[in-house]
Amino acid sequence: MFEIVISSRNKEKKRELKALLKGLGIKVIDLNDFPGAPKVKETGKTFEANAKLKALKIAKYTKRPAVADDSGLVVNALGGKPGVRSARFAGNNAAYEDNNRKLLKLLEGVPGDKRGAKFISVVAIAGPKGIIGVVRGECSGRITFSPKGKNGFGYDPVFFSPDFGKTFAELSASQKNSISHRGRALKKARIIIVRLRRSLS
């Protein structure tokens, strides 16, 4: 069976990609299947640079096609922050709650109509010999005044989606995937992965 590796140990990301590739004869594995895999430092200045770094390093290590994403939140009132530092906004080992707390504190006093934000996800697909494709997905919304909802992860409890009138953390997985930045990027990545599988079979 054709195998593709996610350059992550995040079970949520594996679940998302598995659901998207269901029924296509593609086995999705992640770094939990490769305990010795190197930790890739996100030294890039853009989402695209980081996604490419992770995909290529893991493809070379595992000798399999690899998928990596770099995603983050861009807040207008903060000049685009947290951006590429989204996961480390409150520090290198910050928990999701720490990042959300810092974000809400920085936005104290900012009115609702000035709390516009967007999630960005860039997905890179690489083989051991190089980058195969790079795609991007975006989702616009705004930052709430307090966290709401228990689903999802990251900034989901404070990101309000005008499409559903709820935060991402109040949506079901299928609702979120239908409009999310990562869902949109992964749908584009799916086309590249399917094409790759055909070319290698």
C-alpha positions as CSV (number, residue, x, y, z in Angstrom):
1,M,0.0,0.0,0.0
2,F,1.1,3.6,-0.8
3,E,2.3,5.3,2.4
4,I,2.6,8.9,3.2
5,V,4.1,10.4,6.3
6,I,2.8,13.4,8.2
7,S,5.8,15.4,9.6
8,S,4.1,15.7,13.0
9,R,3.2,13.7,16.1
10,N,-0.1,15.6,16.4
11,K,-2.9,13.0,16.3
12,E,-5.5,15.6,15.3
13,K,-3.5,16.3,12.1
14,K,-3.2,12.6,11.3
15,R,-7.0,12.2,11.8
16,E,-7.7,15.1,9.5
17,L,-5.6,13.7,6.6
18,K,-6.8,10.2,7.1
19,A,-10.4,11.4,6.7
20,L,-9.6,13.3,3.6
21,L,-7.7,10.4,1.9
22,K,-10.2,7.7,3.0
23,G,-10.9,5.0,0.4
24,L,-8.0,5.9,-1.8
25,G,-5.7,3.1,-0.8
26,I,-3.3,5.5,0.9
27,K,-1.9,4.7,4.4
28,V,-1.3,7.7,6.5
29,I,1.5,7.4,9.1
30,D,3.1,10.0,11.3
31,L,6.2,10.5,13.4
32,N,4.9,8.3,16.2
33,D,5.8,5.5,13.8
34,F,9.4,6.8,13.6
35,P,10.6,7.3,17.2
36,G,14.1,8.3,16.0
37,A,12.9,10.9,13.6
38,P,14.8,14.3,13.9
39,K,13.0,17.3,15.4
40,V,12.9,19.9,12.6
41,K,13.5,23.4,13.9
42,E,11.1,25.9,12.3
43,T,13.7,28.5,11.4
44,G,11.8,29.9,8.3
45,K,10.4,33.4,8.3
46,T,7.3,32.3,6.5
47,F,4.7,29.5,6.8
48,E,5.8,28.2,3.4
49,A,9.5,28.1,4.3
50,N,8.7,26.1,7.5
51,A,6.4,23.7,5.7
52,K,9.0,22.9,3.1
53,L,11.8,22.4,5.7
54,K,9.7,19.9,7.6
55,A,8.4,18.0,4.6
56,L,11.8,17.6,3.0
57,K,13.7,16.6,6.1
58,I,11.1,13.9,7.0
59,A,10.9,12.6,3.5
60,K,14.6,12.2,3.4
61,Y,14.7,10.5,6.8
62,T,11.8,8.1,6.2
63,K,12.5,7.5,2.5
64,R,8.7,8.1,1.9
65,P,6.7,11.0,0.6
66,A,6.0,13.4,3.4
67,V,3.4,16.0,4.1
68,A,4.0,19.0,6.4
69,D,2.0,22.0,7.3
70,D,2.9,25.2,9.0
71,S,-0.2,27.1,10.2
72,G,-0.8,30.1,12.2
73,L,-3.0,32.9,13.2
74,V,-2.6,36.4,11.7
75,V,-4.3,39.2,13.7
76,N,-4.8,42.6,12.0
77,A,-4.7,44.6,15.2
78,L,-1.4,43.0,16.2
79,G,0.3,43.8,12.9
80,G,0.1,40.1,11.7
81,K,1.2,38.5,15.0
82,P,1.4,35.8,16.2
83,G,2.1,34.6,12.6
84,V,4.8,32.0,12.3
85,R,5.3,32.1,16.1
86,S,1.6,31.1,16.7
87,A,2.5,27.8,18.5
88,R,5.2,29.5,20.5
89,F,3.5,32.8,21.1
90,A,3.6,32.6,24.9
91,G,7.0,30.8,25.0
92,N,8.7,27.7,23.5
93,N,6.7,25.2,25.6
94,A,3.5,27.2,25.8
95,A,0.2,25.3,26.2
96,Y,-2.7,26.3,24.0
97,E,-4.3,28.1,26.9
98,D,-1.2,30.2,27.5
99,N,-1.2,31.4,23.9
100,N,-4.9,32.2,24.0
101,R,-4.5,34.1,27.3
102,K,-1.6,36.2,25.9
103,L,-3.6,36.9,22.7
104,L,-6.7,38.1,24.6
105,K,-4.6,40.2,26.9
106,L,-2.9,42.0,24.0
107,L,-6.3,42.7,22.5
108,E,-7.8,44.1,25.7
109,G,-9.7,47.3,24.8
110,V,-9.8,46.5,21.1
111,P,-13.5,46.7,19.9
112,G,-15.2,43.8,18.1
113,D,-15.0,45.4,14.7
114,K,-11.2,45.8,14.9
115,R,-10.5,42.2,16.0
116,G,-10.3,40.8,12.4
117,A,-8.0,37.8,12.0
118,K,-7.3,34.9,9.6
119,F,-5.9,31.5,9.9
120,I,-3.3,30.5,7.3
121,S,-2.1,27.0,6.5
122,V,0.6,26.1,4.0
123,V,1.0,22.5,3.2
124,A,4.2,21.1,1.5
125,I,4.5,17.7,0.0
126,A,8.0,16.3,-0.5
127,G,9.8,13.2,-1.7
128,P,13.3,12.2,-0.7
129,K,14.6,14.0,-3.7
130,G,12.8,17.3,-3.3
131,I,9.6,19.4,-3.0
132,I,6.7,18.1,-5.0
133,G,4.1,20.8,-4.3
134,V,3.1,23.6,-2.0
135,V,-0.5,24.7,-1.4
136,R,-2.2,27.4,0.8
137,G,-5.5,27.7,2.6
138,E,-7.0,30.7,4.5
139,C,-10.0,31.3,6.6
140,S,-11.1,34.7,7.9
141,G,-12.9,35.5,11.1
142,R,-12.4,37.5,14.3
143,I,-11.0,37.1,17.8
144,T,-13.6,36.7,20.6
145,F,-13.4,38.4,24.0
146,S,-13.2,35.1,25.8
147,P,-12.8,31.4,24.9
148,K,-15.8,29.4,23.9
149,G,-16.2,25.7,23.1
150,K,-14.3,22.5,23.9
151,N,-13.5,21.0,20.5
152,G,-10.4,21.4,18.3
153,F,-7.1,22.7,19.5
154,G,-4.8,25.8,19.4
155,Y,-6.6,29.1,18.9
156,D,-10.0,27.4,18.0
157,P,-11.8,28.6,21.3
158,V,-11.1,32.3,20.5
159,F,-11.5,32.3,16.7
160,F,-15.1,33.2,15.7
161,S,-16.3,32.0,12.3
162,P,-18.9,34.3,10.6
163,D,-19.9,31.3,8.4
164,F,-21.3,29.4,11.4
165,G,-21.7,32.2,13.9
166,K,-19.6,30.2,16.4
167,T,-16.0,29.7,17.4
168,F,-14.0,26.9,15.8
169,A,-14.0,25.1,19.2
170,E,-17.9,25.1,19.1
171,L,-18.0,23.3,15.7
172,S,-17.9,19.6,15.0
173,A,-14.8,18.3,13.2
174,S,-16.7,18.0,9.9
175,Q,-18.1,21.6,10.2
176,K,-14.6,22.9,10.9
177,N,-12.9,20.9,8.2
178,S,-15.4,22.3,5.6
179,I,-14.2,25.9,6.1
180,S,-10.9,25.7,8.0
181,H,-7.6,27.0,6.6
182,R,-6.1,23.5,7.0
183,G,-9.1,21.8,5.5
184,R,-8.9,24.1,2.4
185,A,-5.1,23.5,2.1
186,L,-5.4,19.8,2.6
187,K,-8.1,19.5,-0.1
188,K,-5.6,21.1,-2.6
189,A,-2.8,18.8,-1.2
190,R,-5.1,15.8,-1.8
191,I,-5.0,16.4,-5.5
192,I,-1.2,16.4,-5.5
193,I,-1.0,13.2,-3.3
194,V,-3.4,11.3,-5.5
195,R,-1.4,12.3,-8.6
196,L,1.8,11.2,-6.8
197,R,0.3,7.9,-5.9
198,R,-0.8,7.3,-9.5
199,S,2.7,8.2,-10.8
200,L,4.4,5.7,-8.4
201,S,2.0,2.8,-8.9
